[in-house]
C-alpha cells in the first residue's frame, strides 16, 4: 500500500476499531444563524493557524511541497458518492473550499513500542464561504461513510488503491462537530478525523508504519486534534 503523500516521498517542503460503533457518529450538525455569519479564514490566516513543531511534543512538522499538493488536487475517486472519502484519505479537503493549508506531521505512535511504530499524518485546514457550506462538506463525509462502507477505489500520485472496507469510528470531542472513520486498504488501516470550527474544516489523515506492515490496528493520535482545535479556537 502506498503512503506516498503521508510519508513525503513525493517531495518535502482514541483507538479506532473495524467494528461499527453506533454511538460513534458525527455530531448532529445544526448550524446556527450566528455560526452561518462567521467570516471565513483567508489563506494567510489558515497558514498562521496551522500546526508548527512548537505546538506539539514528539513530532516533526513540515509544509507539503507543491508536488504533493498538486497530487492531492489530482486525486481521482471511483464513484462520486465516495469522493469525500478519497479526498480526505489522500490528504485533501472536501467540497469547494476557498483556501487550504497542508502540514505533514510525523512522530512516534507509542514511545514504548519499537521504532517502526511511527504515525505520519497530513493535517489540512480548509476555509469555506460560510459555516453552512463547511457543515455541508462535513455532512458529505458522513453520508459517504454509509454509502461506501463496502469499499471504493481511488488514485493518487498515479497509483490506484483499493479500499475494501470503511468503518465509522468514535469522533473526538473537538470543534463544533466532527466525524471519524477508518479505511481498510491492502489489509492496512488508514484513519481520518474531520472537525468543523465555524467556516473551517480541519482534516486529519493518519497512517502508521507498523500497521502498514502488520495490518494491525493502531491508536489515532488524538493529541494532534487537540492541538489543532486549540489553535483554531
PyMOL commands that set and color helices and strands:
alter all, ss='L'
color gray80, all
select helices_A, chain A and resi 4-7+33-36+43-49+53-55+66-73+80-89+131-147+209-214+222-232
alter helices_A, ss='H'
color red, helices_A
select strands_A, chain A and resi 59-63+76-77+99-108+118-127+152-156+159-169+177-185+188-197+200-208
alter strands_A, ss='S'
color yellow, strands_A
deselect
rebuild
show_as cartoon
